[in-house]
Amino acid sequence: MKDGKKHLKLNKSNKYQNQLQQKIEELQGKLIEVQEREKRSLADYQNLQRRTQQERGHVAKFANRELIQSLLPILENLETATQQIKNKGLDMILDQLKQVLQQYGVEEINALGKEFDLETMEAVETNGEGNFVTEVIKKGYKLKGEVIQHAQVILGKK
């Protein structure tokens, strides 16, 4: 009889151990699942931070873009006026405007005599054959390396 009770106790003990083992395995599986979810969430958060930082940098870099684009016609008109009217005051104002624009990262696209570049120029006319800029109709400008106004040019032989 003692052996029977012992055997019964062992069976109950083994059954209980099996249940515990199954519960442990189940909990370990859930733990792994939660850890993987945490890793994905952390990666998503880091990606969001990186994208937000990039967007902030882009916004800061080009925050003045519209203002600068609206100043370009004024710059061009001042340049035209200084060519037609010789006045030291007018020349000084033009130089100041160019300096301010340069401080904000504006640079003129140097097109005259260069080979045509689709990225920075717009061909409005051609004089015969050739792929070189023979005349600049309207100057082009870049803001911190990005074209904000294409140079309008006439193409021809060098």
Long-range contacts (C-beta under 8 A, 24 or more apart in sequence): 61-144, 62-143, 62-144, 62-146, 64-104, 64-143, 65-143, 65-148, 68-101, 68-104, 68-106, 68-143, 68-148, 69-148, 69-149, 71-97, 71-101, 72-141, 72-148, 72-149, 75-101, 76-138, 76-139, 104-143, 105-143, 105-144, 105-145, 106-141, 106-142, 106-143, 106-148, 107-141, 107-142, 108-139, 108-140, 108-141, 109-139, 109-140, 109-141, 109-142, 109-147, 109-150, 109-151, 111-136, 111-139, 111-140, 111-151, 111-153, 112-136, 113-158, 116-153, 116-155, 119-147, 120-147, 120-150, 120-151, 121-150, 121-151, 121-152, 121-153, 122-150, 122-151, 122-152, 122-153, 123-153, 123-154, 123-155, 124-152, 124-153, 124-154, 125-154, 125-155, 126-154, 126-155, 126-156, 127-154, 127-155, 127-156, 127-157, 128-156, 128-157, 129-156, 129-157, 130-155, 130-156, 130-157, 130-158, 131-155, 132-156, 132-157, 132-158
